[in-house]
C-alpha cells in the first residue's frame, strides 16, 4: 500500500507514538519510511557520481531524524503554526 507523508499522517504518527494500542503500528510506519528513504538515497547515489558533504548530511540526517519522536512532535506543531508576515 502506498502512503503519502502528508499532514494527516504526520498528525497520526505524532498523536499515537506513545499510545499502547497504536504504538506498534506507528513504529512499523516509521520503519517503512526509513526503508523507503534509504532506498531513495541509494537511487540518488546511483544517479550521482559525486555527492557533496551537505547532500550526504541531508540524507543521513533525515533518515536519523524520522526515527526520533521529537521530529514528529515538531512537524505536527508546525502544521498548526501560523504567523503574520
C-alpha positions as CSV (number, residue, x, y, z in Angstrom):
1,X,0.0,0.0,0.0
2,X,1.4,3.4,-1.0
3,X,1.0,6.1,1.7
4,X,1.9,9.8,1.2
5,X,3.7,11.5,4.1
6,X,1.1,14.3,4.4
7,X,-0.3,16.4,7.2
8,X,-2.8,13.6,8.2
9,X,0.0,11.0,8.5
10,X,2.2,13.4,10.5
11,X,-0.6,14.1,13.0
12,X,-1.4,10.4,13.2
13,X,2.2,9.5,14.0
14,X,2.7,12.3,16.5
15,X,-0.6,11.6,18.3
16,X,-0.1,7.8,18.5
17,X,3.6,7.4,19.2
18,X,3.0,6.8,22.9
19,X,-0.4,5.1,22.6
20,X,0.0,1.5,23.8
21,X,-2.6,0.2,21.3
22,X,-1.3,2.0,18.2
23,X,2.4,2.5,19.1
24,X,3.4,-0.7,17.3
25,X,1.6,0.3,14.1
26,X,3.3,3.7,14.3
27,X,6.7,2.2,14.7
28,X,6.1,-0.1,11.7
29,X,5.1,3.0,9.7
30,X,8.3,4.8,10.8
31,X,10.4,1.7,9.8
32,X,8.7,1.7,6.4
33,X,9.5,5.4,6.0
34,X,13.2,4.8,6.9
35,X,13.4,1.9,4.5
36,X,11.9,4.0,1.7
37,X,14.3,6.9,2.5
38,X,17.3,4.5,2.4
39,X,16.0,3.1,-0.9
40,X,15.6,6.7,-2.3
41,X,19.1,7.6,-1.1
42,X,20.7,4.5,-2.8
43,X,18.9,5.5,-6.0
44,X,20.2,9.1,-5.7
45,X,23.7,7.7,-5.2
46,X,23.4,5.6,-8.3
47,X,22.4,8.6,-10.4
48,X,25.1,11.0,-9.0
49,X,28.8,10.1,-9.2
50,X,29.8,12.8,-6.7
51,X,27.8,13.5,-3.6
52,X,28.6,16.6,-1.6
53,X,29.1,16.5,2.2
54,X,25.9,18.7,2.5
55,X,23.9,16.3,0.5
56,X,25.2,13.3,2.4
57,X,24.4,15.1,5.7
58,X,20.9,15.9,4.4
59,X,20.1,12.2,3.7
60,X,21.7,10.8,6.8
61,X,20.1,13.5,8.9
62,X,16.7,12.9,7.5
63,X,16.9,9.1,8.0
64,X,18.0,9.6,11.5
65,X,15.5,12.3,12.4
66,X,12.4,10.4,11.3
67,X,13.3,7.8,13.9
68,X,13.2,10.4,16.7
69,X,9.8,11.0,18.2
70,X,10.6,14.7,18.7
71,X,10.8,15.1,14.9
72,X,7.1,14.1,14.6
73,X,6.0,16.3,17.5
74,X,7.8,19.2,15.9
75,X,6.3,18.5,12.5
76,X,2.8,18.3,14.0
77,X,3.4,21.6,15.8
78,X,4.5,23.3,12.6
79,X,1.3,22.1,10.8
80,X,-0.8,24.1,13.3
81,X,1.6,27.0,13.5
82,X,0.6,30.3,12.0
83,X,2.3,33.7,11.8
84,X,1.9,37.1,10.2
85,X,4.3,38.2,7.5
